[in-house]
Amino acid sequence: MAHVCEVCGKGELSGNNVSHSHLKTRRTWAPNIQRVRAVVEGETKRINVCTRCLRSGKVQRAI
């Protein structure tokens, strides 16, 4: 599953793990993406949405 929200476009971020000895290795942070049934333009579709968009009410969930 893609780690991209289809509503706000939030995706993976990258950065460094930093150890106690200050060695750096690359890592990623993935957003909390949920596959939900939502009403999109009057139709029920399955879309990938981040939990921030679900919680803020930007997505109307289908029953």
Contact map, one row per residue, 1 for C-alpha under 8 A:
111000000000000000000000000000000000000000000000000000000000000
111100000000000000000000000000000000000000000001000000000000000
111110000011000000000000000001101000000000000000000000000000000
011111001111000000000000000000101000000000000001110000000000000
001111111110000000000000000000001000000000000001110000000000000
000111111000000000000000000000000000000000000011100000000000000
000011111000000000000000000000000000000000000000100010000110000
000011111100000000000000000000000000000000000000000010000000000
000111111110000000000000000000000000000000000000000000000000000
000110011111000000000000000000100000000000000000010000000000000
001110001111100000000000000001100000000000000000000000000000000
001100000111110000000000000111100000000000000000000000000000000
000000000011111000000000000111000000000000000000000000000000000
000000000001111100000000011110000000000000000000000000000000000
000000000000111110000000011100000000000000000000000000000000000
000000000000011111000001111000000000000000000000000000000000000
000000000000001111100011111000000000000000000000000000000000000
000000000000000111111111100000000000000000000000000000000000000
000000000000000011111111000000000000000000000000000000000000000
000000000000000001111110000000000000000000000000000000000000000
000000000000000001111110000000000000000000000000000000000000000
000000000000000001111111000000000000000000000000000000000000000
000000000000000011111111100000000000000000000000000000000000000
000000000000000111100111110000000000000000000000000000000000000
000000000000000111000011111000000000000000000000000000000000000
000000000000011110000001111100000000000000000000000000000000000
000000000000011110000000111110000000000000000000000000000000000
000000000001111000000000011111000000000000000000000000000000000
000000000001110000000000001111100000000000000000000000000000000
001000000011100000000000000111110000000000000000000000000000000
001100000111000000000000000011111000000000000000010000000000000
000000000000000000000000000001111100000000000000011000000000000
001110000000000000000000000000111110000000000001111000000000000
000000000000000000000000000000011111000000000001111000000000000
000000000000000000000000000000001111100000000111100000000000000
000000000000000000000000000000000111110000000111100000000000100
000000000000000000000000000000000011111000011110000000000000111
000000000000000000000000000000000001111100011110000000000011110
000000000000000000000000000000000000111111111000000000000011110
000000000000000000000000000000000000011111111000000000000000000
000000000000000000000000000000000000001111100000000000000000000
000000000000000000000000000000000000001111110000000000000000000
000000000000000000000000000000000000001111111000000000000000000
000000000000000000000000000000000000111101111100000000000000010
000000000000000000000000000000000000111100111110000000000000000
000000000000000000000000000000000011110000011111000000000000000
000001000000000000000000000000000011110000001111100000000000000
010111000000000000000000000000001111000000000111110000000000000
000111100000000000000000000000001111000000000011111011000000000
000110000100000000000000000000111100000000000001111111000000000
000000000000000000000000000000011100000000000000111111100000000
000000000000000000000000000000000000000000000000011111110000000
000000110000000000000000000000000000000000000000111111111110000
000000000000000000000000000000000000000000000000111111111110000
000000000000000000000000000000000000000000000000001111111100000
000000000000000000000000000000000000000000000000000111111100000
000000000000000000000000000000000000000000000000000011111111000
000000100000000000000000000000000000000000000000000011111111000
000000100000000000000000000000000000011000000000000011001111100
000000000000000000000000000000000000011000000000000000001111110
000000000000000000000000000000000001111000000000000000000011111
000000000000000000000000000000000000111000010000000000000001111
000000000000000000000000000000000000100000000000000000000000111
